[in-house]
Amino acid sequence: MLPSFATQSVAILRATTTEDAHGNEVPDWANPAVTVVQGCSVQPLTSDEVNRSRDAVMGSMRVFMPPGVDVLASDRLRLAGTGGDYEIVGEPLRWPSPTGGLDHVELIAKRWGG
């Protein structure tokens, strides 16, 4: 169980599928399935700028979610108040509690802009 300060909601975006011009099934990020999860904690991690061939910024967040949430590495997240969708970095980590149950799910999410 996450602590009482885990008061944020996070939308999990999962790509639906569509067919491309050749009849292949491909992910459809224009029309994702959306699941809103309550009781999360979203905390900023890092922000970085790239000024080589173009100006770009990358931001990352650490997200704590309730136990049992259905979130996959291939999903994306919409974090309230951040102005964009984030990609999940690596696999979501499912942490056990000291009593043997599942305590919470933790993941890192990143977003590029510019």
C-alpha positions as CSV (number, residue, x, y, z in Angstrom):
1,M,0.0,0.0,0.0
2,L,1.4,3.4,-1.0
3,P,1.5,6.1,1.7
4,S,-1.2,8.8,2.0
5,F,0.8,11.3,0.0
6,A,0.3,9.1,-3.1
7,T,-2.6,11.3,-4.3
8,Q,-1.9,11.7,-8.0
9,S,-3.6,10.0,-10.9
10,V,-1.7,8.6,-13.9
11,A,-3.2,7.6,-17.2
12,I,-1.7,4.4,-18.7
13,L,-1.9,4.5,-22.6
14,R,-1.8,1.1,-24.4
15,A,-1.6,1.1,-28.2
16,T,-4.5,-0.5,-30.0
17,T,-3.8,-2.0,-33.4
18,T,-4.6,-1.1,-36.9
19,E,-3.5,-2.3,-40.4
20,D,-0.9,-0.5,-42.5
21,A,-1.1,-0.2,-46.3
22,H,0.3,-3.7,-46.7
23,G,-2.2,-5.4,-44.4
24,N,0.3,-5.7,-41.4
25,E,-1.0,-5.2,-37.9
26,V,0.8,-2.2,-36.4
27,P,0.4,-0.2,-33.1
28,D,-2.1,2.6,-33.3
29,W,-0.9,5.3,-30.8
30,A,-3.4,7.8,-32.3
31,N,-6.2,5.8,-30.6
32,P,-4.8,4.2,-27.4
33,A,-6.7,2.4,-24.8
34,V,-6.6,4.6,-21.6
35,T,-6.7,3.4,-18.0
36,V,-6.6,6.0,-15.2
37,V,-4.9,4.8,-12.0
38,Q,-5.5,6.6,-8.7
39,G,-3.2,6.6,-5.7
40,C,0.1,7.3,-7.5
41,S,3.1,9.4,-6.6
42,V,5.0,11.1,-9.5
43,Q,8.4,12.6,-8.6
44,P,10.8,14.5,-11.0
45,L,14.2,12.9,-11.6
46,T,16.3,14.7,-14.2
47,S,16.1,17.1,-17.0
48,D,18.7,17.6,-19.8
49,E,19.3,19.7,-22.8
50,V,20.8,18.7,-26.2
51,N,22.2,21.6,-28.2
52,R,24.1,19.8,-31.1
53,S,22.1,19.7,-34.3
54,R,18.9,20.9,-32.7
55,D,17.6,22.2,-29.4
56,A,15.9,19.4,-27.4
57,V,15.1,18.6,-23.8
58,M,14.6,15.3,-22.1
59,G,12.8,15.0,-18.8
60,S,12.3,11.9,-16.6
61,M,10.0,11.0,-13.7
62,R,9.9,8.3,-11.1
63,V,6.4,6.9,-10.8
64,F,5.1,4.9,-7.9
65,M,1.8,3.0,-8.5
66,P,-0.4,0.8,-6.4
67,P,0.2,-2.9,-6.3
68,G,-1.4,-5.1,-9.0
69,V,-1.6,-2.3,-11.6
70,D,-1.6,-3.6,-15.2
71,V,1.3,-1.6,-16.7
72,L,3.8,-2.9,-19.3
73,A,7.1,-1.6,-20.6
74,S,5.5,-1.0,-24.0
75,D,2.8,1.3,-22.5
76,R,3.1,5.1,-22.3
77,L,2.0,7.3,-19.4
78,R,0.1,10.6,-19.4
79,L,1.1,12.5,-16.2
80,A,-1.1,15.3,-15.1
81,G,0.4,18.8,-15.3
82,T,3.4,17.8,-17.3
83,G,2.2,18.7,-20.8
84,G,2.9,15.4,-22.6
85,D,3.1,11.7,-22.8
86,Y,6.0,9.7,-21.4
87,E,7.7,6.5,-22.5
88,I,8.4,3.8,-19.9
89,V,12.2,3.1,-19.5
90,G,12.8,-0.6,-18.9
91,E,10.4,-2.9,-17.1
92,P,8.1,-1.7,-14.3
93,L,9.5,-3.0,-11.0
94,R,7.0,-4.9,-8.8
95,W,8.2,-4.5,-5.2
96,P,7.2,-7.0,-2.5
97,S,6.2,-5.9,0.9
98,P,8.0,-7.2,4.1
99,T,4.9,-9.4,4.8
100,G,5.1,-11.2,1.5
101,G,2.5,-9.3,-0.5
102,L,3.0,-6.9,-3.4
103,D,3.7,-3.4,-2.0
104,H,3.9,-1.2,-5.0
105,V,5.0,-0.8,-8.7
106,E,7.8,1.6,-9.5
107,L,9.0,2.8,-12.9
108,I,10.9,5.5,-14.7
109,A,9.3,7.5,-17.5
110,K,11.0,9.9,-19.9
111,R,9.8,12.4,-22.5
112,W,11.7,14.3,-25.3
113,G,10.7,17.7,-26.6
114,G,12.0,20.2,-29.1
